[in-house]
Amino acid sequence: MTSGAVTSNNVNQRTLLITLTGPDRPGVTSRLFSVLSGFPVVVADVEQVVIRGRLTLGVLVAYAGGPPTGTGGTIGGLWTAVEQVAADLDMDLEIATGTTSKEKRRRGRLHVTVLGAPLLPAAMAGIAGRIAASGANIDRIERLSSYPVTCIELAVSGADPQAMRAELAAEAAAQQVDVAVQRSGLHRRAKRLIVMDVDSTLIQNEVIELLARHAGCLDEVARVTDEAMRGELDFAESLVRRVALLEGLSEEVFEKVVKEVVLTPGARTLVRTLKRLDYRFAIVSGGFTQITDSLVADLGIDYSAANTLEVVDGRLTGRVVGEIVDRPGKARALERFAAEAGIPVSQTVAIGDGANDLDMFAVAGLGIAFNAKPIVRQAADTAVNVPYLDSILYLLGISREEVEAADAEDGMPPAMN
């Protein structure tokens, strides 16, 4: 930089927005900045994206007072130098002038995450239209995943979070996609404890129904379960009624049921990735420790809370031992896990599908309804309705490419669940 270099806090700065578009290749960014280094300008902003091998690189530089001088003597010298870079690299060039007074950052910054399988242009048009109609602006768009679901993240400014969430929820329902709206800022990436329901969330089964099948009372247990999950029946009462039907069942059934449990697609990827990032992972279940303990050991889960079935002389008594883990019990467990981990409750994420998860959602920093009942979707901060549990990672700003790169470093095959 020459002695006439401008400082970045000069309020009279003028700007040049230089945009290069063309085939991606190594050295494009380096080449452009090497040329710019010969002029008394400072870098005000940079953005780069590559889609299907085509690069778009935008660099905003600022300078004070009159045109910058450098190796070419005038702004024309900078212009000519950048044109030469574009010609050498066979790229298209656009240069626009402006002032820093037009570069003020808008308030109300949000992250809008869109998931679809498939994600159609009409859905993006509808969402973008709602954002524009609200007076907000889309500052940046980034793809986080292309499979098994397509996930696009939009950085939006000038929006009220509650109003935007309501607008986009309506559009998401109309377009049959999932849309999550979160405030931007450090707190989004500060979420350090994930607390997840088990039945129909971490796993695809309802464990008590697996037990009931062995006891020959599946229909009656399933009916009571549905009433409880819809919020029509107190969970503790429903649990007592269902467990009573299991009286006399041999404890050997636990080993059989553990083998019947099926993890939700993406569960292993989700837990493995979060553990790599030093998150704490917990499960809370209205199910039973005789089954959840095996999940804790298999997945390396940090904390767990569930009910325990009483067994006497090798047979189930039809009763639960100790305090029942119900709807308020799940919320208490989340708070206890956060305290043990030394993590503020505001930095926790709760994930579930049933009415007994609602208290947990209310205390967590972020509540996510996963393939949930309508009452739960309405109460949660956001909902995910695709069948892949690792889609939760995208709501935390973690891309599929980052996950696969970490797996590759650990020698794991692609698309491993």
N, C-alpha and C positions, 0 to 999 in steps of 0.2 A: 504494500500500500504506500502511496506517495505521501508527502507531507501535507497535502491538501485533503487528506481523507476526511470523510464526514463521520461524525459521531451519531450513534443510533437514536439519540434523544432530541435531535434537532427538529423543532416543530415546523420548520420551513422546507422540509425535505420534499423533493420531487421523486417520482418512482418510474421505473421501467419494468413492465411485466414481460419476460422473455419466455416463450413457449415453444418447445421443440417437440415434434411429433414424427414418428417413423419407426422403422424396424429396430427392435431392441438389440443391443450388443454391448459387450464390456467396454468401459472407458468413456461412454457418452457424458456422464455427469462430470467426470474428472476433466475431460476436455473443455467443457463449457466453463467450469469454474477457473481453470487455468487461464483462459482468455480474460475472464472478468477480473482476475487478480491484477491485471495491468492497468486498471482504471480506479479512480478514487470513489468507489461505491461500497456500500455495505449490504449484506444479505438481510433482507427483511422477512422473507418467507420462502419456503421451498416445498413443492409437492410433486410426487412422482408416482405413476401407476403404469403397470404393464398388463395388457389384456391380449391374450393369444399372440404373444410375440411382438406386439406393437407398444411402443413406449410413448407416454406423454410426460414430459418434464417441464414443470413451470417454476421459474425462479423470479422472485420479486426483489429488485435491488433499489436502493435509495441513494440519493445524492443531494447535497445542499446547494441552494442558490441556482446558479446558471448550469449549463450542460457540463458533464464531467469530461475532463481531459485525461489523456493517457497516451499510450503508444501511438494512437492515431491523431492526437491533438485536440479533437472535439468529440461531441456525442456521435458525430458521424463515424469517427474512428471506432468507437465501441460497436456501433451498428454494423459497420463493415466487417469487423472482426467476428462478430457472432454470425453474420451471414456466411462467412467463409467456413465456420464450423459446421453449419447446417448443410452447406454444399458438399463438404468433404465427407460427411456422414450420410448423405442422401436422405436428409430429413426436411420436413416442412417447418418453416419458422414464422412466428407471429410476434411482433413487439408492440406493446401498447403503453402509452405514457399516462401519468396520473400524479396525484399528490398523496402524501400520507394522511391528509385530512379525510380522505375517502376510505381509509383502511381500518377504521375503528371497528373493534370487535363487538358484535351484537351480544346483548345480554340474553339470559334464558337459554343456555346451551344444553342440549339433550342428545342422547344416543337413541336412535330408533332402529331396532333390529327386526328384520322381516325374514320369516322362514316360510318356505313353500315347497311342496313336493307334488307337482312341479310348481315353479314360480312363473306365472304368466305375465306378459307385458301389461295386461289390463289391471292386474293387481298393483304393479308399480305405478301405473298411471293414476289409479285411484288414490293411492297413498300420497304420492307427490302432489296431487291436486288438493287433497285435504290440507297438507302442510302449507301450500301456497295460499289457499283460501283463508287460512288462519293468520296470515301476515308473517309467517315464519320463513326462514330461508334454509335451503340445503347447502351446507358448506362443503361437504365431502361425502363421497360414496365409496365403500370398500366391500369387496366380497370376502366373506369369512369361510364359506364352504360351497362346494358345487355338488357334493354328494355325501351321504345318501339323501340329504335335503339341500336345497339352495338357500344360503343365508347371506343377506345383504345388510350391511350396517350403514346408516346415514347419520352424519353429524349435522344437527339442526340447531339453528340459533334464532333468537327472537320469539320463543314460544313459552307459553305457560304449561307446565308439566301436566296438571290435572286436566285442563281443557284439551291438550293434545292427546292425552291418553284416551279420553272419552271419544274424541273424533276418530282416532285411528282404530279403536276397538270396534266401532260401528263399521268402518271400511273393511277391517280384517274379516269380520263375520260375513259381509257381503261378498268378499273375494275368496273366502275359504283359505286364508293364510293366517299365520300367527304373527302378531306384532307386539313387541315389547318396547316400552318407553321408560328410559331411566335418565336421571340427572347426570350430566357430565361432571368430571372432576375427579379428584384423588379418591374420594370415598367409593367410587365404583370398583376400582381395582383393590380396594382395601378389604373387601370381603374375604375373611380368612377361615370361617367355619361354615361348613355345609351340613345341615341337619335334614335327614331324609326319612320319610315314611318308608315302610317296607312293602307290605302287601299291595299289589297292583301299581307299585312305583318302582322300587329297586328290583322287585321280582314281579313276574306276570301272574302269579297265583295269589289266592287267598288261602293262607295256611290252615285256618280253621275248617275250610271246606275240604281241603285235602285230608285232614283228620276225620272229618265227618263222613267222607266217602268210605273210609275203612271201618267206621262205626255203623254204617248203614242208615245215617240220618241226614244225608246231604240236602235233600229238598227243604226240610224244615230249617236247617242252619242257614242255607242260602237266603231264604225268605227273611229271616231276622237280620242277616248281614245287610241286605239291600235297604231295609228300613232304617238301620243305623247309619249307613253311609249317606243316605239322602237327608239325614238330620231329623227324621220322623220319630226316632226312638233314642233315648239316652244310651250312650255307648256302654257305660258300666252295666246298666241293666241288661242290655242285649248280650254283653259278654257272659254274664252270669247265666243267662238262659241258654246260650249256645254251649258253653262249657259243660253244663249239667247233662247235656245229651251225650257227652263223651264218656260218662261214667262206665267203668269196667273195661275200657280199652287197654290192651297190653302196652307197656312202655316201649316194646319193640317197634311200635308204629313210628316212633320218632326217626329211627334210622331209615325206614322206608320213605317217609315224607321228605327228609333231607334230599334224597336222591330224586324225588319228583319235582323239587323246586326248580324253576326256570328263571334265570336272570333276564331282566329286560334288555333288549338289544342296546348296546352302547354302555352298559353299566360298568363293565371292567375298564373300558377306555376312560370313562368319566372319573372313576375313583383313582385309577393309575395316574392320570394327568394332574389331578388336583394334588395328589400326594407329592408328585414331582415338584410342584410349585409351592410346597410347604403349607398347603391348606390342611386344616383338621377336618376329618370326615366322621360324621356320627349318624346313627340310625335310631329312630324312636318308633316303636311298634306296639299296636294293640294286640299283636300276636304273642308268640311265646319264645322264651329264652332257649328252650330245647331245640329250636330251629334257628333262631337268629345268631346263636353262638357259633354255628358253623359258618354263617356268612361273615361274621367278624374275623374268624380265623382265615377264611379263604381270600377275602379281599383286603385284609390289613386295615380294618376299620378301627378308628381311635376310640370312639365312645359308643355305648349301646344301652338302650333302655327298652325293656319289654316285660310282659307278664310271665309268670312261671306257673305251669300246671302242677298241681299237687299229685304226687305219685306215692302210693302206699302198697307195699308188698308186690311191687312190679306192675301195678295197675293204676290207671287214672281214677281219681275219686270224684271227678266232676266239679272240682273246686279250684280256685286260683289261690296261690300262696302270696301273702303280702298285699301291699297297696296296688290297686289296679292302675295301669297306665292308660288313661282315657284322654279326652280332649284337653282339660286343664293340665293333666299330668304330662302330656307331650310338651306343652309350653314351659312347664317347670323344668323338664329335662333339658330343653334347649338352654335355658338360663343357667342351669347347673354346669352343662358342658362348657359354655362360654366362660364361666368363672374359673373352671379347672384349667382351661387353655389360656387364661389371661387375655381373652379377646372381648372387646366391648360387644354387647348385644346388637348394637347398630351395625356391626361388621359381620353379621351372620346372614345366611340364606336358608330359608325353610322351603322344602319341596314336598308336596303331597297331593293326594287326589280326593280325599274324603272330608266330610263335615267335621270329623274329629281332628283335623289338621288346622282348623280355623284359628284356634287360640295361638297356635304356634306361628301362624302367619302374622297375627296381630303384633307379636312381640319382636319378630325378626326384622332385620334391616331390609330384607327383600323376601317376599313370599311368591313362590312360583307354583301354579297349579299345573300338574302334569297329567294330561288326558283325564281331566277331572270332571266331576259332576257339576251341573250348572251353578248351583249355589256356591261352590268352591271357586269356580272361575270368576264369578262376580266379586268375591271378597279378596282375591289374590291381587298382588301388584301387577302380575303378568301371567299369561297362560301359554303353555306349549302343548300342542295337540298332535304333533308328529310322534311316531312310535319309537323314536331313538333318544335314549336318555342322555347321550353325550351331546345332544343339541343344547343342553344347559350351558355347556362351555362357551357357546357363542354369545350368550347373554352376559358373560363375564369378559367379553372381548378377546377370547382365545380362538384362533382360527384353526381350521382343519389342517392346514399346511404346517402349523406349529406343532400340532399333536403328532402328525406323521413324522416330522423331522426328529422329534424327541424319541419316538418309537424306533426309528432307524438307528439312532445313536446307541440305543440299548439292544440292537440286534433283533428287534421284533418284526415279524412280517407285516405288510400293509393290511389295513382294514381288520386288524385283530380286535375283537370285542373285549 
